[in-house]
Amino acid sequence: MNWWKRLIQFIRETRTELQEKTTWPTRDHVLNTTIVVLVSLVVVSIGLFGVDFLVSQVVKLITVTRIDSVRGLFTPTTFFIFVALVIAVPIAVSTLRRRLDR
């Protein structure tokens, strides 16, 4: 039965803290924050759509089958070079930045 008394005490203390000690945001603050979140959501969504569209167009350019049945720019060699650049360029840039910061 001791746990029952502790549970009731916990609920009472929680209620008291929420009513007396917690600082609740004003209505204007909640509305302004909500607007900022929604605008940020729209901006990020548009940005992600643009990046997705560009990447899909590049992939189509690389992998599209042409009329003469020759694959697009996609060959194992070009794929390897592309992946190597995607990995190597950021590493080289970060290494260069670290050396210049010294």
JOMOFEN-V153497 format. One record per backbone hydrogen bond with DSSP energy under -0.5 kcal/mol. NH is the residue of the N-H (numbers start at 0). CO is the residue of the C=O. E is the energy in kcal/mol with one decimal. If there is no record, write none. Layout:
[[NH/CO/E] [NH/CO/E]]
//
This chain:
[[4/0/-1.5] [5/1/-2.0] [6/2/-2.2] [7/3/-2.2] [8/4/-2.4] [9/5/-2.5] [10/6/-2.4] [11/7/-2.3] [12/8/-2.7] [13/9/-2.4] [14/10/-2.4] [15/11/-2.5] [16/12/-2.5] [17/13/-2.4] [18/14/-2.0] [19/15/-2.8] [20/15/-0.6] [20/16/-1.4] [21/16/-1.4] [23/21/-0.8] [29/25/-2.2] [30/26/-2.5] [31/27/-2.8] [32/28/-2.5] [33/29/-2.3] [34/30/-2.3] [35/31/-2.2] [36/32/-2.3] [37/33/-2.5] [38/34/-2.6] [39/35/-2.4] [40/36/-2.4] [41/37/-2.2] [42/38/-2.5] [43/39/-2.7] [44/40/-2.3] [45/41/-2.4] [46/42/-2.3] [47/43/-2.8] [48/44/-2.4] [49/45/-2.3] [50/46/-2.4] [51/47/-2.8] [52/48/-2.6] [53/49/-2.5] [54/50/-2.7] [55/51/-2.4] [56/52/-2.1] [57/53/-2.2] [58/54/-2.6] [59/55/-2.3] [60/56/-2.3] [61/57/-2.3] [62/58/-2.7] [63/59/-1.8] [65/63/-0.5] [65/69/-1.8] [68/65/-1.7] [70/68/-0.5] [71/63/-0.9] [72/60/-0.9] [73/61/-1.9] [74/72/-0.7] [78/74/-2.5] [79/75/-2.3] [80/76/-2.4] [81/77/-2.5] [82/78/-2.7] [83/79/-2.7] [84/80/-2.4] [85/81/-2.4] [86/82/-2.0] [87/83/-3.6] [88/84/-2.3] [90/86/-1.2] [91/87/-2.8] [92/88/-2.6] [93/89/-2.5] [94/90/-2.4] [95/91/-2.5] [96/92/-2.4] [97/93/-2.2] [98/94/-2.1] [99/95/-2.3] [100/96/-2.0] [101/97/-0.7]]
//
